[in-house]
């Protein structure tokens, strides 16, 4: 797996999508891997739910599968 640096969010979803799409083409990405913030007990956080919605929109727009990784570890 190739690792890409953390990408800071843009002003809106379209900015994020443009930036991520360019990386996906350049790196021939086959799957998105997104850190999922959870509470220390493993339960979903509000930020985690927001992250899932955002990543789902990005993945759908790029027609790529998305895997979530627990950020606690």
C-alpha positions in Angstrom: 0.0 0.0 0.0 1.3 3.5 -0.9 0.9 6.1 1.8 -0.1 9.6 0.9 0.4 12.5 3.3 -2.6 13.8 5.3 -4.7 16.0 3.1 -6.2 19.2 4.7 -9.8 19.9 4.0 -10.6 22.6 1.4 -13.2 25.3 1.6 -15.9 22.9 0.4 -16.6 19.4 -0.9 -15.8 20.4 -4.5 -12.3 21.6 -3.5 -11.7 18.3 -1.6 -12.9 16.3 -4.6 -10.7 18.1 -7.1 -7.6 17.6 -5.0 -8.3 14.0 -4.1 -9.3 13.1 -7.7 -6.0 14.5 -9.0 -4.1 12.3 -6.5 -6.2 9.3 -7.4 -5.3 9.6 -11.1 -1.6 10.4 -10.5 -1.2 7.5 -8.0 -3.6 5.1 -9.7 -5.6 4.7 -6.5 -7.9 1.7 -6.3 -9.4 2.3 -2.8 -9.7 5.2 -0.4 -8.6 4.7 3.2 -10.0 7.2 5.7 -9.2 7.5 9.4 -12.4 7.2 11.5 -12.4 9.1 14.7 -14.1 7.1 17.4 -14.6 7.6 21.2 -12.1 5.8 23.4 -14.6 3.0 24.0 -15.0 2.4 20.3 -18.4 4.0 19.9 -19.1 6.3 17.0 -18.4 10.0 17.5 -20.2 12.9 15.9 -17.0 13.7 14.0 -16.9 10.0 13.0 -20.4 10.2 11.5 -19.5 13.4 9.7 -16.3 11.8 8.3 -18.3 8.8 7.0 -20.7 11.1 5.2 -17.9 13.2 3.7 -15.9 10.1 2.6 -19.0 8.4 1.2 -19.6 11.4 -1.0 -16.0 11.5 -2.2 -15.9 7.7 -2.8 -19.2 7.8 -4.7 -18.1 10.7 -6.9 -14.8 8.9 -7.7 -16.5 5.4 -8.0 -14.0 4.0 -5.5 -14.5 1.7 -2.6 -13.7 3.2 0.8 -12.2 1.5 3.9 -12.3 3.2 7.3 -9.4 2.8 9.8 -9.8 3.3 13.5 -7.8 6.4 14.4 -7.4 5.4 18.0 -4.5 3.2 17.2 
